[in-house]
Amino acid sequence: MIIGSLIKNPGGGMAETGGYIAGEARAVELASYRLTSVGVGCEVGATLGQNKNMFKGLFYAPHTTAQAIKTAYLAAYMFDALGFEVEPAWTEPRYDIIQTVITRSPEKLCAFCRGIQAGSPIDSFVTPEPWDMPGYSDKVIMAAGAFTQGSSIELSADGPLRPPYTAYFQGGLTYESGKIGIMSAAQAMIDLK
């Protein structure tokens, strides 16, 4: 069985809620009973009036994910050119939308995240600050200028304040908006010097 969120890649930036379960029929049936109740199972669900956006998101998902991958390649290229270690490198095959940028300092990690936030289409006026997040042993800084809270297909970055101070960058509903975020993050890091 596979389970996932529609506010991530499969929702194409359109689904504001929802998830999916796929797999062997019996496993899906048992999971549906757990979600609702025995006898009701897959016949009903909490779609919250979002069916249209969920289906539209599934339709947009391949293109939106391609935009995020293209954005990740640009981030890898830009930050490599600026002298930062990146994983994967822009010359390597990519199997995910996540791009890491190893900043080597808490100031640069914070500048990166603040630059992503400043270049985001939503809440660009917000200044992210590191904080003690439940479930993490180190302070974490998070940036997300997202239309849907928690949507990792949208432009976001985060990282724990511990060596080697790695930023985890992902998303970008469009390459153009992702590019603005990357340029903003690069400028924020350059301005530290």
C-alpha positions as CSV (number, residue, x, y, z in Angstrom):
1,M,0.0,0.0,0.0
2,I,1.1,3.6,-0.7
3,I,-0.3,6.6,1.1
4,G,0.4,10.2,0.3
5,S,-0.7,13.8,0.6
6,L,-2.4,15.7,-2.3
7,I,-0.9,19.0,-1.0
8,K,2.5,17.7,-2.2
9,N,3.5,17.0,-5.8
10,P,0.4,14.9,-6.8
11,G,-1.9,17.8,-6.0
12,G,-0.2,20.0,-8.5
13,G,-0.5,23.0,-6.3
14,M,-4.3,23.0,-6.7
15,A,-5.4,20.6,-4.0
16,E,-5.8,22.4,-0.7
17,T,-6.5,19.2,1.2
18,G,-6.7,15.5,0.7
19,G,-4.7,12.4,0.4
20,Y,-4.6,9.2,-1.5
21,I,-4.3,5.5,-0.7
22,A,-3.4,2.9,-3.4
23,G,-2.5,-0.7,-3.4
24,E,-4.0,-4.1,-3.0
25,A,-7.8,-3.9,-2.8
26,R,-8.0,-5.5,0.6
27,A,-5.3,-3.2,2.1
28,V,-7.1,-0.1,0.7
29,E,-10.4,-1.4,2.0
30,L,-9.0,-2.0,5.5
31,A,-7.4,1.5,5.6
32,S,-10.7,3.1,4.5
33,Y,-12.5,1.4,7.4
34,R,-9.9,3.0,9.7
35,L,-10.4,6.4,8.1
36,T,-14.2,6.3,8.3
37,S,-16.0,3.2,9.8
38,V,-16.6,-0.4,9.1
39,G,-19.2,-0.8,6.5
40,V,-18.8,2.7,5.2
41,G,-15.2,2.6,4.1
42,C,-14.5,4.0,0.6
43,E,-18.1,5.0,0.0
44,V,-17.6,8.3,1.7
45,G,-14.8,10.7,2.6
46,A,-14.0,14.1,3.8
47,T,-13.4,16.0,0.5
48,L,-14.5,19.3,2.0
49,G,-15.9,20.4,-1.3
50,Q,-12.5,20.1,-2.9
51,N,-13.1,17.4,-5.5
52,K,-12.7,19.8,-8.4
53,N,-9.3,21.1,-7.1
54,M,-8.1,17.6,-6.3
55,F,-8.8,16.4,-9.9
56,K,-7.4,19.6,-11.3
57,G,-4.3,19.1,-9.2
58,L,-3.8,15.6,-10.5
59,F,-4.1,17.0,-14.0
60,Y,-1.5,19.8,-13.3
61,A,0.9,17.6,-11.3
62,P,3.3,16.5,-14.0
63,H,3.8,20.0,-15.3
64,T,4.0,21.6,-11.8
65,T,6.5,18.9,-10.7
66,A,8.6,19.6,-13.9
67,Q,8.6,23.3,-13.0
68,A,9.9,22.5,-9.5
69,I,12.6,20.1,-10.9
70,K,13.7,22.8,-13.3
71,T,13.8,25.3,-10.4
72,A,15.9,22.8,-8.4
73,Y,18.4,22.5,-11.2
74,L,18.7,26.3,-11.3
75,A,19.3,26.4,-7.6
76,A,22.0,23.8,-7.8
77,Y,23.7,25.7,-10.6
78,M,23.5,29.1,-9.0
79,F,24.7,28.1,-5.5
80,D,27.4,25.9,-6.9
81,A,28.6,28.9,-8.9
82,L,28.6,30.9,-5.7
83,G,30.9,28.4,-4.1
84,F,28.4,26.4,-2.0
85,E,28.3,22.6,-1.9
86,V,25.0,21.4,-3.4
87,E,23.4,17.9,-3.5
88,P,22.5,16.8,-6.0
89,A,24.8,18.7,-8.3
90,W,23.2,20.4,-11.3
91,T,25.0,18.0,-13.6
92,E,23.6,14.9,-11.8
93,P,20.3,13.1,-12.5
94,R,17.5,14.2,-10.2
95,Y,14.9,11.9,-8.6
96,D,13.2,14.4,-6.3
97,I,12.3,18.1,-6.1
98,I,14.5,18.7,-3.0
99,Q,17.8,20.6,-3.5
100,T,20.2,20.9,-0.6
101,V,22.6,23.8,-0.2
102,I,25.2,23.4,2.4
103,T,25.8,26.9,3.8
104,R,28.4,26.1,6.5
105,S,27.1,28.8,8.9
106,P,24.0,29.6,10.8
107,E,24.0,33.1,9.4
108,K,24.1,31.9,5.8
109,L,21.4,29.3,6.4
110,C,19.1,32.0,7.9
111,A,19.9,34.4,5.0
112,F,19.0,31.7,2.5
113,C,15.7,31.0,4.1
114,R,14.9,34.7,4.5
115,G,15.8,35.3,0.9
116,I,13.4,32.5,-0.2
117,Q,10.7,34.0,1.9
118,A,11.3,37.5,0.6
119,G,11.1,36.1,-3.0
120,S,7.9,34.1,-2.4
121,P,4.5,35.0,-3.9
122,I,2.7,34.9,-0.5
123,D,3.9,36.4,2.8
124,S,7.0,37.9,1.3
125,F,7.0,40.5,4.1
126,V,7.5,37.9,6.8
127,T,10.9,37.3,8.2
128,P,11.6,33.7,9.3
129,E,13.4,33.2,12.6
130,P,14.9,29.9,13.9
131,W,12.9,28.4,16.8
132,D,12.6,25.3,18.9
133,M,10.2,23.2,16.9
134,P,8.5,20.2,18.5
135,G,10.1,17.0,17.3
136,Y,13.5,18.5,16.5
137,S,16.6,18.5,18.7
138,D,17.9,21.7,17.1
139,K,16.3,25.0,16.3
140,V,14.9,25.1,12.8
141,I,14.3,27.9,10.4
142,M,11.5,27.6,7.8
143,A,10.4,29.7,4.9
144,A,7.3,29.1,2.9
145,G,5.5,31.6,0.8
146,A,2.7,29.2,-0.1
147,F,-0.9,29.5,-1.1
148,T,-1.6,26.3,0.7
149,Q,0.0,25.9,4.1
150,G,2.3,22.8,4.2
151,S,2.4,22.4,0.5
152,S,6.0,21.3,-0.4
153,I,5.4,21.7,-4.2
154,E,5.2,25.4,-3.5
155,L,8.4,27.4,-2.9
156,S,9.9,26.6,0.5
157,A,13.1,26.1,2.4
158,D,14.1,25.0,5.8
159,G,17.0,23.7,7.8
160,P,18.2,22.8,11.3
161,L,20.7,25.1,12.9
162,R,23.5,22.6,13.3
163,P,26.6,21.9,11.2
164,P,26.9,21.8,8.3
165,Y,23.9,24.2,8.2
166,T,22.1,22.6,5.3
167,A,19.2,24.3,3.6
168,Y,16.6,22.0,2.1
169,F,15.0,23.9,-0.8
170,Q,12.0,22.7,-2.8
171,G,9.1,23.6,-5.0
172,G,8.1,26.4,-7.1
173,L,4.7,26.2,-8.8
174,T,6.2,27.9,-11.8
175,Y,9.9,28.2,-12.8
176,E,9.5,32.0,-12.9
177,S,8.4,32.3,-9.3
178,G,11.1,29.7,-8.3
179,K,13.7,31.8,-10.1
180,I,12.7,34.9,-8.2
181,G,13.0,33.0,-4.9
182,I,16.5,31.7,-5.8
183,M,17.7,35.1,-6.9
184,S,16.4,36.6,-3.7
185,A,18.1,33.9,-1.6
186,A,21.4,34.3,-3.5
187,Q,21.3,38.1,-3.0
188,A,20.6,37.7,0.8
189,M,23.6,35.4,1.1
190,I,25.9,37.7,-1.0
191,D,24.8,40.7,1.2
192,L,26.2,38.9,4.3
193,K,29.8,39.4,3.0
